[in-house]
Structure formats: C-alpha cells, structure tokens
Amino acid sequence: MMKYILKIYVLGLLFILHACSDMDLAPLSEGSSETWYSTEEELNMAVNEFYILGYWNQPLENSEQWTDNFTYRNTHRMDILYGTLNGGQWEAYRLWEQSYKLIARANALLERIDDAAAGNVSQNRIDQYKAEAYFARACKYADLICYFGDVVYYDKSPSLDEAFAKSRTAKDEVIPLVYEDFDRAAAHLPESYGPNAVHFTKGAAYAMKARFALYMGDWSVAAEAAKNCIDLGVYDLHPDFGNLFLASTKANTQEKIFSFPRSISNGVVLDQWIVNNELTRNAGGYGSAAPSWDLLAAFLCTDGLPIDESPLFDPHNPFANRDPRCAKTIVEFGTVHVGFEYNTHPEVTQVMNHNTGTMQANQDNRAINQYASYNGLNWKKGINELWTQNGRTVDRDYVIMRYADVLLMYAEAKIELNEIDNSVLDAMNRVRARGYNVNFSETDKYPAITSLDQTALRRTVRLERRVELANEGLRYMDLIRWRLATKALNTKNYGILYPASELIDKVVSKGHWFWAYTPQIDEDGIADFSQMENAGLISVLSQRVWDERQYLWPLPTAELEISPNLITDNNPGY
C-alpha cells in the first residue's frame, strides 16, 4: 500500500496537470483531461496554460541574488553563496517542480492533438499549437540541464510504474532532443501575433535555442540560431536604455523577444519582496537589496578603459566619466530618484523631497537610519515613481529574452569560434552605442570596439554582458558556464563603515568619500578592494563562499525520498 501511495505522489509531483493555485497567473481555463484537444476553443485553453507566469519566473527571476552583482544588507539571500547548497533548498525544488509541470502539459497536448483535433481544426492551427508545446518543453528541459545536468527525460506521459522506476538520462543524449524541439517550434511559430498578443514566436525559438547552445558550449549552433533571429528583421534595440525596463514601457518596444506581461488590474504584479527591498528608504522601501560594489567597479570609463587604467576615473566621484549605463543601472549620488534627492553621504542628513518641495530627514543616510543601504548603493534600473504608487504595487514585465542579449550571444559564439569579422564588432557596438544614446556608426561619440584579437574580445563581450544585463537574472549562468564562479563567488562583499561617526572620522574627514582608492580589476573583470580593506576604510559585509560541487545543483530531497532510482544518481558532492 505504501509503495502505491509513493507512486501516486511522485507522479503527482512531476506531472500533475491542475496545480495552478500557487502560481502568479491563473489559466483562463483548465484543458488537461483526456477529453480535451478536440476543438480550437479547447486547444486555446490548453495552450494558454503554457503561459502561466509561475512556470517561467520561479525561481529564476531572483537569480541575480546568487551572484557578485548583488548584495543584501550584510548577508546573503541563498545558501549557494555560503557554499551550503542542498536538496532541501526551495530554489532547487521549485525549479524542478515548475519545469516538470510545464513539460507534462506540453507532452499531454502533443500526445493527443493529432487524433483529437483531426477534422475539427485546420492543420496550420494544429501545427502552431504543437509548436508552442515544443517550445515550452524545450525551454524547460534546457533549464533543467543547465542547473542539474542529467535529467529525467519524458516525451510522453508515463504510467505509474514508469514514473516510479525512471532514472536520469545523460544530458548529452537530451541536448540534441532539445535543439530538435526548438527547431520544430521555429518551423511553425509565426514571427508575430500582433502588438497585444503574448505567445511564443519564431524569434523566441531561435533566441532561446541560441542561449541554450551558448550555455552548452555549442558555439556553431548558438551562432546560427542567434543569426537566424537577427535575420528575421523584426527586432531592434529600444532607443533609450534608461526607460526600456520601466513598467510604463511594457511591450511597446521591438527589443523584447520573449516576455510575460504583468497587470495590476489582473492582480499579476512584481513580487513585493523585490519592490520593497530595491526601493530606497526615502521612498518608503527598505533599500536592502542593492547592486554590489563589484558591479559598480565593472563599468568602463567613457574612454573605453577599466577604472584602474583610465585617467578619467575619480574614486571620490565614481559615477563621473563612466559608461552611461552605470548611472542608469545604479542610482547616482546627488540625483533625483523616485521623487527624492539621493545622497548617502553620512553628513547629508536632509534631502529635498521633490514630491512636496520641502526638505526632509534623509532616510537613505545611515546616520539617520541604520538600515539604509549597507554599501551606499541602490538599484535604479527599471525603477521610477510608479514604484511608490498603488501601495508599491508594480506591474513591470518579466523579460526572459531581449534583442541586446541575442546580439551579444551572436558575438560571443563567433568569438569562441574565432570567426571574427565586422558583424561581430557591429553586434557589440550596437549594444554599447545604445547605452550612449548614439548610433553605432558614430564612433567618435562612444568608445567603439575595434580589436580583432580573440582573447581581448572574449573579455570585452563578457564585460558587455555584465553591464548591459545587470539585474536581469543572467549573471549566474554566465559565471557557471565561464567556470568563473570559483573566483567571482569566493570574494568579499564590501560596504561603508558603521556607525556613521566612524565613517566620518576615518573616511569623510580625510577626503576619502566615496572610495579612498581605485579598486584593481583583474583579467576576468573581478574587482579587488583589499587596499581599502587593509587600510580600515571599508567594511566587510559578508564573505561569499563557493563550493565546486555547486556547478551542478543537487536533486531535490523530496524527489530522492520518493524515487529510489534517483537516490544513487544524485550529482557529485551531495
């Protein structure tokens, strides 16, 4: 009896088709039973379930928190930065669970649609619905492979006995099947459904295939897929990097290739943890989740040089003469942000409230509020006055893929193939020039990339990914695939001294605000703050710890407890 109960539980965990109550977006209807898939209305209902937000954003929307781009007060937000990742971690379980739920839905439709819909639905529509299922299945197996390696692979709904006995399939066997699913999707998905429709497209299939191939180190596949997306000619860079990410921009841009809309009216909004923690204290937030000093140090100066090589860099004024994306990603000192002057200087105890036109106590100053940003920084990217309205309820889109990423993926793949030509330079320069609000051909107005050296370009494209895509949930997998987590995630997380009297005495009174010295940047773009640390001028907020086993995640403990064949098949070190 107990074995039968366990069988029911494992099948329900992996393949339940009606568990939507805990997700962000409820489906329009349920379309999962054996009697469905026979009419266009039923197929629409079934396919709509592929677009449940919870399948796509949990837990990956928060993955920037697992990297050196991010700081949370004086601690970490996930065990991975303590080197203690385990199968009981919510993120591991949630990624596994949500992925297999969507895979099950896709498999169910693919198994039944041809027989059920024959004669009732046009072949073109059937092909499109199947393409949407192939796309969903490919994306979810791609996620599972990237994080767990070998996967439990199903392309058909299993029986109870099959589900209970299944073990993992080597990822090398599954990768070609994922590529095949992306190809099937691209073959029958349209380029567009119109401005208001949210469905998987041909461009999304090419772009997501490129990302997966890039993560797998299949450079030729990645370059071809990215080029296919570019050659569609339907995408372009949004002209203004600063407002691209705002809730008010939403789908009104050609740059978003694959995204999910949120809507306050429908109750689908950005997680309140993100809103409260990334919003500054003056504006009513917590200012606890912030960009790291490591990220601030990564942006180049306007001469195209890193801060430790450029004569333009002033550590006392770290935003001056920097790539404009720096001040569009991190709030610049002395500027107006969400209606308030932003200034974390310990002696600035009053700031202007531009909403009321009056001065007020500076809650972003740790002398006034000890819980203000522990490193003096706050996120600006995607944040504006709308975050302070409607009870701090925000409906910013969840963007999974945008055109700038495709351009950088194409460039990186071609660089790794050592097939470097003007198309590679143009792809990177388009992204960089947009940050300066100029055309990439205006090379006298921004530091254009001109080198054809593979080693130099590898460093350049990695840097471009970091600064262009900061706080978009892509840094973690970049560190994993570049095998840089060992270095980048074994570093200290720094902040300003506290209490404020000590900061004033040791730093400000000696003219050392904001930084006393310029941090050194190594060949992998990792900043070294040890000179200031050794001089006692900065605070170590936390120590990042990386364990090599974490290049792959452990299988969820809940799965091991009910799946005997997985117990001995976990990833090494767990």
Secondary structure as GFF3:
##gff-version 3
##sequence-region A 1 574
A	DSSP	alpha_helix	2	15	.	.	.	ID=ss1
A	DSSP	alpha_helix	40	48	.	.	.	ID=ss2
A	DSSP	three_ten_helix	49	51	.	.	.	ID=ss3
A	DSSP	alpha_helix	54	57	.	.	.	ID=ss4
A	DSSP	three_ten_helix	60	66	.	.	.	ID=ss5
A	DSSP	beta_strand	70	72	.	.	.	ID=ss6
A	DSSP	three_ten_helix	79	82	.	.	.	ID=ss7
A	DSSP	alpha_helix	90	117	.	.	.	ID=ss8
A	DSSP	alpha_helix	123	148	.	.	.	ID=ss9
A	DSSP	alpha_helix	160	165	.	.	.	ID=ss10
A	DSSP	alpha_helix	171	188	.	.	.	ID=ss11
A	DSSP	alpha_helix	202	216	.	.	.	ID=ss12
A	DSSP	alpha_helix	219	231	.	.	.	ID=ss13
A	DSSP	beta_strand	256	260	.	.	.	ID=ss14
A	DSSP	alpha_helix	272	278	.	.	.	ID=ss15
A	DSSP	beta_strand	289	291	.	.	.	ID=ss16
A	DSSP	alpha_helix	293	298	.	.	.	ID=ss17
A	DSSP	alpha_helix	325	329	.	.	.	ID=ss18
A	DSSP	beta_strand	335	337	.	.	.	ID=ss19
A	DSSP	beta_strand	340	342	.	.	.	ID=ss20
A	DSSP	beta_strand	350	353	.	.	.	ID=ss21
A	DSSP	beta_strand	358	361	.	.	.	ID=ss22
A	DSSP	three_ten_helix	385	388	.	.	.	ID=ss23
A	DSSP	beta_strand	398	402	.	.	.	ID=ss24
A	DSSP	alpha_helix	403	416	.	.	.	ID=ss25
A	DSSP	alpha_helix	422	435	.	.	.	ID=ss26
A	DSSP	alpha_helix	454	468	.	.	.	ID=ss27
A	DSSP	alpha_helix	475	481	.	.	.	ID=ss28
A	DSSP	alpha_helix	485	488	.	.	.	ID=ss29
A	DSSP	beta_strand	492	495	.	.	.	ID=ss30
A	DSSP	alpha_helix	500	506	.	.	.	ID=ss31
A	DSSP	three_ten_helix	508	510	.	.	.	ID=ss32
A	DSSP	beta_strand	520	521	.	.	.	ID=ss33
A	DSSP	beta_strand	527	528	.	.	.	ID=ss34
A	DSSP	alpha_helix	530	534	.	.	.	ID=ss35
A	DSSP	beta_strand	539	543	.	.	.	ID=ss36
A	DSSP	three_ten_helix	548	551	.	.	.	ID=ss37
A	DSSP	alpha_helix	557	562	.	.	.	ID=ss38
A	DSSP	alpha_helix	564	567	.	.	.	ID=ss39
###
